[in-house]
Amino acid sequence: MTTPTTRLTVTVWDRPDAAPRTWELIANDGNEEVAAAGTHPDPGGAISAIATATRPFEPVPRDAMCTQIYGGPQRARIEGVWRGQPVSASYDKHNGCEIARWKALSAVLDA
């Protein structure tokens, strides 16, 4: 059996006082979307969203000019290994830049 090169834990909090929802995503490099597995409702769609997003695990740069729009109390975290590299990223909807990051991964975070 091949060791997966992608193994991620996705945790989403809809409200500060809510219990988190947690999913696992597992895939091998190559045709990841087809070979994706895990407890996420749509592992193939989630892996595809991450693969097509621009720098999905990088935070918003400190000097970024972001609109001061509040998109909601949701928070999320993705941790694990993506294509053989360790990743750990946090997401929220506290300004326009963070909302854009969330939307880019909506197939992952809004499941």
Residue frames relative to the residue before (quaternion, step in Angstrom):
aa qw qx qy qz dx dy dz
M 1.0000 0.0000 0.0000 0.0000 0.00 0.00 0.00
T 0.4180 -0.7087 0.5185 0.2328 3.57 -0.96 0.90
T 0.4233 -0.6770 0.5368 0.2727 3.58 -1.00 0.81
P 0.4692 -0.6828 0.4700 0.3044 3.62 -0.77 0.94
T 0.3371 -0.7294 0.5574 0.2089 3.56 -1.05 0.76
T 0.7305 0.2655 -0.2027 0.5956 3.56 1.31 -0.13
R 0.1650 0.7364 -0.6411 0.1398 3.52 -0.85 1.06
L 0.0545 0.8259 -0.5511 0.1060 3.55 -0.31 1.30
T 0.2148 -0.7145 0.6466 0.1588 3.51 -1.26 0.58
V 0.1308 -0.7789 0.6125 0.0318 3.56 -0.76 1.13
T 0.0088 -0.7899 0.6124 -0.0301 3.58 -0.77 1.07
V 0.0489 -0.8038 0.5925 -0.0222 3.58 -0.81 1.06
W 0.1380 -0.7451 0.6488 0.0698 3.53 -1.04 0.94
D 0.3126 -0.7718 0.5242 0.1781 3.60 -0.61 1.09
R 0.7689 0.0409 -0.0095 0.6380 3.58 1.21 -0.63
P 0.6431 -0.5376 0.3609 0.4089 3.59 -1.12 0.45
D 0.7462 0.3935 -0.2200 0.4899 3.60 1.03 -0.73
A 0.5478 0.6326 -0.3870 0.3872 3.60 1.27 0.03
A 0.5169 -0.5916 0.5118 0.3477 3.53 -1.22 0.54
P 0.4827 -0.6821 0.4560 0.3062 3.61 -0.94 0.74
R 0.3198 -0.6556 0.6387 0.2449 3.49 -1.38 0.40
T 0.0576 -0.8140 0.5780 -0.0089 3.58 -0.85 0.94
W 0.0291 -0.7818 0.6226 -0.0149 3.55 -1.03 0.93
E 0.3009 -0.7028 0.6105 0.2068 3.51 -1.33 0.38
L 0.1071 -0.7498 0.6492 0.0696 3.55 -1.19 0.69
I 0.0070 -0.7931 0.6072 -0.0470 3.56 -0.84 1.03
A 0.1812 0.7779 -0.5862 0.1360 3.59 -0.91 0.90
N 0.3304 -0.6912 0.6004 0.2295 3.52 -1.36 0.30
D 0.5786 -0.5589 0.4456 0.3928 3.57 -1.15 0.53
G 0.5597 0.5330 -0.4629 0.4340 3.50 -1.19 0.54
N 0.7957 -0.2124 0.1875 0.5354 3.54 -0.81 -0.97
E 0.1120 -0.8699 0.4783 0.0449 3.57 0.64 1.21
E 0.6624 0.5385 -0.3239 0.4078 3.56 0.86 -0.97
V 0.6832 0.4645 -0.2819 0.4878 3.59 1.02 -0.77
A 0.7519 0.4072 -0.2027 0.4772 3.56 0.95 -0.89
A 0.4288 0.7221 -0.4567 0.2935 3.60 1.25 0.06
A 0.0163 -0.7774 0.6287 -0.0123 3.53 -1.16 0.70
G 0.3841 0.7221 -0.5338 0.2147 3.53 -1.31 -0.11
T 0.6528 -0.5402 0.3822 0.3687 3.54 -1.33 -0.12
H 0.4422 0.6780 -0.4649 0.3586 3.62 1.26 -0.06
P 0.5716 -0.6235 0.4009 0.3518 3.64 -0.96 0.76
D 0.7883 0.0894 -0.0471 0.6070 3.62 1.12 -0.61
P 0.1283 -0.8430 0.5152 0.0868 3.61 0.37 1.16
G 0.6440 0.5255 -0.3346 0.4439 3.61 0.97 -0.74
G 0.6696 0.4903 -0.2902 0.4765 3.57 0.96 -0.86
A 0.6433 0.5234 -0.3181 0.4593 3.56 1.03 -0.78
I 0.6597 0.4910 -0.3038 0.4811 3.59 0.91 -0.91
S 0.6397 0.5259 -0.3212 0.4593 3.59 0.98 -0.83
A 0.6459 0.5207 -0.3239 0.4548 3.61 0.94 -0.84
I 0.6569 0.4900 -0.3126 0.4803 3.58 0.95 -0.82
A 0.6680 0.5249 -0.3028 0.4320 3.59 0.91 -0.93
T 0.7485 0.3974 -0.2238 0.4814 3.61 1.02 -0.71
A 0.5405 0.6169 -0.4097 0.3993 3.61 1.22 -0.20
T 0.4530 -0.6605 0.5301 0.2784 3.55 -1.20 0.62
R 0.8403 -0.1509 0.0555 0.5177 3.58 -0.63 1.18
P 0.0105 0.8786 -0.4775 0.0012 3.60 0.77 1.01
F 0.7427 0.4074 -0.2325 0.4779 3.61 1.11 -0.49
E 0.5583 0.6017 -0.3950 0.4125 3.60 1.27 0.00
P 0.4547 -0.6751 0.4965 0.3017 3.61 -0.96 0.75
V 0.6189 -0.4926 0.4393 0.4258 3.53 -1.32 0.20
P 0.5034 -0.6555 0.4588 0.3262 3.62 -0.83 0.90
R 0.5909 -0.6107 0.4006 0.3425 3.59 -1.02 0.79
D 0.7371 0.4075 -0.2359 0.4847 3.59 1.04 -0.70
A 0.3840 0.7292 -0.4859 0.2912 3.62 1.21 0.26
M 0.3498 -0.6996 0.5851 0.2141 3.54 -1.12 0.77
C 0.0114 0.8248 -0.5606 0.0721 3.59 -0.32 1.27
T 0.4805 -0.6361 0.5113 0.3212 3.55 -1.04 0.75
Q 0.3919 -0.7185 0.5265 0.2302 3.55 -1.04 0.74
I 0.2352 0.7418 -0.5666 0.2708 3.51 0.46 1.35
Y 0.2518 -0.7470 0.5953 0.1558 3.55 -0.97 0.87
G 0.1977 -0.8298 0.5169 0.0721 3.57 -0.57 1.17
G 0.7376 -0.3626 0.2303 0.5209 3.58 1.22 -0.11
P 0.6241 -0.5994 0.3755 0.3320 3.55 -1.29 0.30
Q 0.4236 0.7343 -0.4597 0.2645 3.61 1.22 -0.12
R 0.0398 -0.7493 0.6607 0.0207 3.51 -1.23 0.75
A 0.0315 -0.7956 0.6047 0.0189 3.56 -1.19 0.51
R 0.1343 -0.7601 0.6312 0.0758 3.49 -1.33 0.40
I 0.0727 -0.7516 0.6539 0.0470 3.55 -1.08 0.81
E 0.0621 0.7948 -0.5964 0.0939 3.55 -0.74 1.11
G 0.5039 0.6506 -0.4860 0.2944 3.53 -1.19 0.56
V 0.6108 -0.5096 0.4426 0.4140 3.52 -1.06 -0.88
W 0.0783 -0.7726 0.6299 0.0107 3.56 -0.88 1.06
R 0.8366 -0.1196 0.0283 0.5339 3.56 -0.62 1.20
G 0.7577 -0.4155 0.1903 0.4659 3.54 0.93 0.99
Q 0.6796 0.4636 -0.2854 0.4917 3.61 1.26 -0.12
P 0.4681 -0.6730 0.4821 0.3091 3.62 -0.90 0.81
V 0.0346 -0.7877 0.6151 -0.0001 3.57 -1.05 0.82
S 0.0529 0.7489 -0.6598 0.0320 3.52 -1.26 0.58
A 0.1487 0.8076 -0.5490 0.1558 3.58 -0.42 1.21
S 0.2283 -0.7514 0.6072 0.1207 3.53 -1.19 0.73
Y 0.1233 -0.7815 0.6110 0.0290 3.54 -1.17 0.73
D 0.0875 0.7607 -0.6424 0.0308 3.55 -1.22 0.59
K 0.4193 -0.6896 0.5262 0.2680 3.57 -1.29 -0.13
H 0.3133 0.8133 -0.4419 0.2124 3.57 1.07 0.75
N 0.7834 0.0431 -0.0870 0.6139 3.62 1.26 0.03
G 0.7349 -0.4546 0.2794 0.4186 3.57 -1.27 0.25
C 0.6438 0.5178 -0.3294 0.4570 3.60 0.99 -0.73
E 0.6756 0.4798 -0.2910 0.4782 3.58 0.96 -0.87
I 0.6082 0.5376 -0.3504 0.4671 3.59 1.07 -0.69
A 0.6447 0.5166 -0.3209 0.4631 3.61 0.96 -0.82
R 0.6277 0.5166 -0.3357 0.4759 3.62 1.00 -0.76
W 0.6501 0.5160 -0.3131 0.4617 3.58 0.93 -0.92
K 0.6691 0.5088 -0.3044 0.4481 3.60 0.87 -0.98
A 0.6239 0.5461 -0.3436 0.4410 3.60 1.01 -0.74
L 0.7641 0.2960 -0.1610 0.5501 3.58 1.16 -0.60
S 0.2336 0.8153 -0.5075 0.1520 3.60 1.16 0.48
A 0.6134 0.5448 -0.3568 0.4468 3.62 1.06 -0.61
V 0.6672 0.4677 -0.2853 0.5046 3.57 1.22 -0.48
L 0.7998 0.3828 -0.1595 0.4339 3.55 0.73 -1.15
D 0.7409 0.4166 -0.2271 0.4754 3.61 1.08 -0.63
A 0.3293 0.7789 -0.4843 0.2245 3.60 1.19 0.33
